[in-house]
Amino acid sequence: MNTNKNQFTYLLILMALLIMLAPGCKEDSKTTPALETGTVTDIDNNVYKTVKIGNQWWMAENLKVKKYRNGNLIPQSQASTDWVNITPAYCLYDNNAAAPGLLYNWYAVTDTNNLAPAGWHIPTDEEWKTLEMSLGMSQAEADKFSWRGINEGEKLKIEAPLGWTRYGDVWAKNESGFTALAGGCRLFNGVWADPGLFATGFWWAATEHNDNESYYRYLDYKNADVFRSHVSKNYGMSIRCVKD
C-alpha cells in the first residue's frame, strides 16, 4: 500500500514540474525573425551588403568608392598637409589596407556629382535618428547630444570580437544587421585619430550644423550607446548610405 502511495506522490510531483517547465520551453523555442537583406553596387563595381532596419534600407558595410556616380574621380589625399587643402577628398586610414572602407571629408559627402550609388544617398541627421529610434531610442534621447540611449550602439556594431579587435568589445551584438565597423577617423589637420582603427567608428550625416560644421555619429569599443554631435567639415569619416 505504501509503495503505491509513494508512486502516486512521485507522479504528482513529476506532473507539476512538467507544467512549470512547459512555458519556459515554449519561450525558448521562439526564434528571432530573419533579417531582410540585399546588395547594392557602386560605380567602381564594389558590392555592398544591405539590410532593412525598420522602414529604412541601409548599407551594412562602409563605403569605399573612389569615383562619383557620374564617373568623375574623387581626389585622394593621404598626406596630412594635403588633407587640409584638398576639398573634396577621401583617404585610406593610415594607408592600412585592413581598414573597413574609406574616409571622406564632408565636402565629398555633399558634392553634387553624388557619392552614393544610384538610388541611394548619404543619410541626414533625421534619418540617423529614425534608425536609432527603430532600435528603441526615444525621440527625446535621439534629439540630445553626446552619448544617448541605452544599448542601441551594441545593436549596431558587428558582433564581438569581429571588427573591434584592438581592445575587444563586450557589448556588440549586431541585432540590427547594420554591422557597424570600426574605421577610425581623420582629424581636421590631417592627423589620424587615436586610438583609431578597430576601436572607434565615425559616420557622417548629410546635415550641416553651421557653415563650418556638420553632424555625425560615433561608436566606440567601451560604450554601448550612440554618440551624436557636430564637427569640422574637414574631418575624415566613414559613410553608410540609405536607400532613397
C-alpha positions as CSV (number, residue, x, y, z in Angstrom):
1,M,0.0,0.0,0.0
2,N,2.8,2.4,1.0
3,T,4.6,1.6,-2.3
4,N,1.6,2.6,-4.4
5,K,1.1,5.8,-2.4
6,N,4.8,6.7,-2.9
7,Q,4.5,6.1,-6.6
8,F,1.4,8.2,-6.8
9,T,3.1,11.1,-5.0
10,Y,6.1,10.8,-7.3
11,L,3.8,11.1,-10.4
12,L,2.1,14.2,-9.0
13,I,5.4,15.9,-8.4
14,L,6.6,14.9,-11.9
15,M,3.5,16.3,-13.5
16,A,3.8,19.6,-11.5
17,L,7.4,20.0,-12.7
18,L,6.4,19.4,-16.3
19,I,3.7,22.0,-16.1
20,M,6.1,24.6,-14.6
21,L,8.7,23.9,-17.2
22,A,6.4,23.9,-20.2
23,P,6.1,27.8,-20.6
24,G,9.9,28.1,-20.3
25,C,10.4,25.5,-23.1
26,K,7.8,27.3,-25.3
27,E,9.6,30.6,-24.7
28,D,13.0,29.1,-25.6
29,S,11.6,27.8,-28.9
30,K,10.9,31.3,-30.2
31,T,13.2,32.4,-33.0
32,T,14.4,35.9,-33.9
33,P,12.8,37.0,-37.2
34,A,15.2,36.7,-40.1
35,L,16.7,40.0,-41.3
36,E,15.7,41.2,-44.7
37,T,18.9,41.7,-46.7
38,G,20.1,42.5,-50.2
39,T,23.0,44.2,-52.1
40,V,23.9,47.4,-53.9
41,T,26.7,48.0,-56.3
42,D,28.6,51.3,-56.7
43,I,30.2,52.7,-59.9
44,D,33.6,51.0,-59.1
45,N,31.7,47.7,-59.0
46,N,32.1,47.3,-55.2
47,V,29.2,45.2,-54.0
48,Y,27.8,46.1,-50.5
49,K,25.6,44.1,-48.3
50,T,22.4,45.9,-47.3
51,V,19.8,45.4,-44.6
52,K,16.3,46.6,-43.8
53,I,16.0,48.2,-40.4
54,G,12.5,49.4,-39.5
55,N,11.3,51.1,-42.7
56,Q,14.8,52.0,-44.0
57,W,17.3,50.2,-46.1
58,W,20.9,50.7,-45.0
59,M,24.3,49.6,-46.3
60,A,25.7,47.0,-44.0
61,E,29.3,48.0,-45.0
62,N,31.3,51.2,-45.1
63,L,31.6,53.0,-48.5
64,K,34.8,52.5,-50.4
65,V,34.1,54.1,-53.8
66,K,36.7,56.3,-55.4
67,K,34.6,57.8,-58.1
68,Y,31.4,59.9,-58.1
69,R,28.3,58.4,-59.6
70,N,29.0,60.3,-62.9
71,G,32.4,58.7,-63.2
72,N,34.5,61.7,-62.1
73,L,37.4,60.8,-59.7
74,I,37.3,61.9,-56.1
75,P,40.6,63.5,-55.1
76,Q,42.7,61.3,-52.8
77,S,44.7,62.9,-50.0
78,Q,46.9,60.7,-47.9
79,A,49.4,63.3,-46.7
80,S,48.4,65.4,-43.7
81,T,49.5,68.6,-45.4
82,D,47.3,67.9,-48.4
83,W,44.2,66.9,-46.4
84,V,43.8,70.4,-45.1
85,N,43.8,72.0,-48.5
86,I,42.0,69.5,-50.8
87,T,38.2,69.6,-50.9
88,P,36.5,67.3,-51.5
89,A,38.8,64.3,-50.7
90,Y,39.0,60.7,-49.5
91,C,41.8,58.7,-47.8
92,L,42.6,55.2,-46.5
93,Y,43.2,55.3,-42.8
94,D,46.9,55.4,-42.2
95,N,47.4,53.6,-45.6
96,N,46.2,50.5,-43.8
97,A,44.7,48.0,-46.3
98,A,42.8,46.3,-43.5
99,A,40.7,49.4,-42.9
100,P,37.0,48.7,-43.5
101,G,36.2,51.3,-46.2
102,L,37.5,54.7,-46.9
103,L,37.3,58.0,-45.0
104,Y,35.8,61.1,-46.7
105,N,35.5,64.7,-45.7
106,W,32.1,66.4,-45.7
107,Y,32.8,68.2,-49.0
108,A,32.8,64.9,-50.7
109,V,29.6,63.9,-48.9
110,T,27.7,66.8,-50.4
111,D,29.4,67.1,-53.7
112,T,26.7,67.5,-56.5
113,N,28.4,64.7,-58.5
114,N,26.9,62.3,-55.9
115,L,29.0,60.0,-53.8
116,A,26.3,57.4,-53.2
117,P,25.3,54.6,-55.6
118,A,22.3,55.4,-57.8
119,G,19.1,55.1,-55.8
120,W,20.9,55.7,-52.5
121,H,22.1,58.8,-50.6
122,I,24.1,59.9,-47.6
123,P,21.7,59.9,-44.5
124,T,20.6,63.1,-42.9
125,D,20.7,63.7,-39.2
126,E,17.0,63.0,-39.0
127,E,17.4,59.7,-40.9
128,W,20.1,58.6,-38.4
129,K,17.5,59.4,-35.6
130,T,14.9,57.3,-37.4
131,L,17.4,54.4,-37.4
132,E,18.2,54.9,-33.7
133,M,14.5,55.1,-32.7
134,S,13.7,51.9,-34.6
135,L,16.1,50.2,-32.3
136,G,14.4,51.5,-29.2
137,M,15.8,55.0,-28.6
138,S,13.2,57.6,-27.6
139,Q,12.6,60.8,-29.5
140,A,13.8,62.9,-26.5
141,E,17.1,60.8,-26.3
142,A,17.6,61.0,-30.1
143,D,17.4,64.8,-30.0
144,K,20.2,65.0,-27.4
145,F,23.9,65.4,-28.0
146,S,26.8,63.3,-26.6
147,W,26.1,59.7,-25.6
148,R,22.4,58.8,-26.0
149,G,20.2,55.8,-25.5
150,I,20.7,52.6,-23.6
151,N,22.1,49.9,-25.8
152,E,21.4,51.0,-29.4
153,G,25.2,51.1,-30.1
154,E,25.6,47.4,-29.3
155,K,22.7,46.6,-31.7
156,L,24.5,48.4,-34.5
157,K,28.1,47.1,-34.1
158,I,29.3,43.9,-35.7
159,E,29.3,41.1,-33.1
160,A,32.4,40.9,-31.0
161,P,35.3,40.3,-31.4
162,L,35.0,40.9,-35.2
163,G,35.8,44.4,-36.4
164,W,36.5,45.9,-32.9
165,T,39.5,43.8,-32.1
166,R,42.0,46.4,-30.9
167,Y,40.5,46.4,-27.4
168,G,37.7,43.9,-27.6
169,D,34.0,44.9,-27.5
170,V,32.0,43.2,-24.8
171,W,28.7,44.8,-25.9
172,A,28.4,44.3,-29.6
173,K,25.5,42.0,-30.7
174,N,24.6,43.4,-34.2
175,E,20.9,42.6,-33.6
176,S,20.0,45.1,-36.3
177,G,22.3,43.7,-39.0
178,F,23.8,47.1,-39.5
179,T,27.3,45.6,-38.9
180,A,29.0,48.8,-37.8
181,L,32.7,48.5,-38.4
182,A,35.5,50.4,-36.6
183,G,37.2,52.5,-39.2
184,G,38.5,55.3,-37.1
185,C,38.6,58.9,-38.4
186,R,41.0,61.7,-39.6
187,L,41.2,65.0,-37.8
188,F,40.7,68.4,-39.4
189,N,44.5,68.9,-39.6
190,G,45.1,65.6,-41.4
191,V,46.3,63.6,-38.3
192,W,45.0,60.1,-37.7
193,A,42.8,60.0,-34.7
194,D,43.8,57.8,-31.7
195,P,43.0,55.1,-30.7
196,G,41.6,55.0,-34.2
197,L,41.3,51.9,-36.3
198,F,39.5,48.9,-34.9
199,A,38.5,50.8,-31.7
200,T,36.3,53.6,-32.9
201,G,33.9,54.3,-35.8
202,F,32.6,57.7,-37.1
203,W,30.0,58.3,-39.8
204,W,28.8,61.5,-41.5
205,A,25.3,62.8,-41.6
206,A,24.5,64.9,-44.7
207,T,23.2,67.8,-42.5
208,E,25.0,71.0,-41.7
209,H,25.2,72.3,-38.2
210,N,26.6,75.6,-39.4
211,D,28.8,76.9,-42.2
212,N,31.9,75.1,-40.8
213,E,30.5,72.0,-39.1
214,S,28.2,69.0,-39.8
215,Y,26.5,66.3,-37.7
216,Y,28.0,62.8,-37.3
217,R,27.6,59.6,-35.3
218,Y,30.3,57.9,-33.2
219,L,30.6,54.4,-31.7
220,D,33.5,53.0,-29.7
221,Y,34.7,49.8,-28.0
222,K,33.9,50.9,-24.5
223,N,30.3,52.3,-24.8
224,A,27.0,50.6,-25.7
225,D,25.3,53.9,-26.7
226,V,25.4,56.1,-29.8
227,F,27.2,59.5,-29.7
228,R,25.8,62.4,-31.7
229,S,27.5,65.7,-32.2
230,H,28.8,68.1,-34.9
231,V,32.4,68.7,-36.0
232,S,34.6,70.5,-38.6
233,K,33.7,69.5,-42.2
234,N,37.5,68.9,-42.8
235,Y,37.3,65.7,-40.7
236,G,37.6,62.3,-42.5
237,M,34.8,59.8,-41.6
238,S,33.2,56.7,-42.8
239,I,30.0,56.7,-44.8
240,R,26.9,54.5,-44.8
241,C,24.3,55.1,-47.4
242,V,20.5,54.7,-47.1
243,K,18.1,53.9,-49.9
244,D,16.1,56.7,-51.5
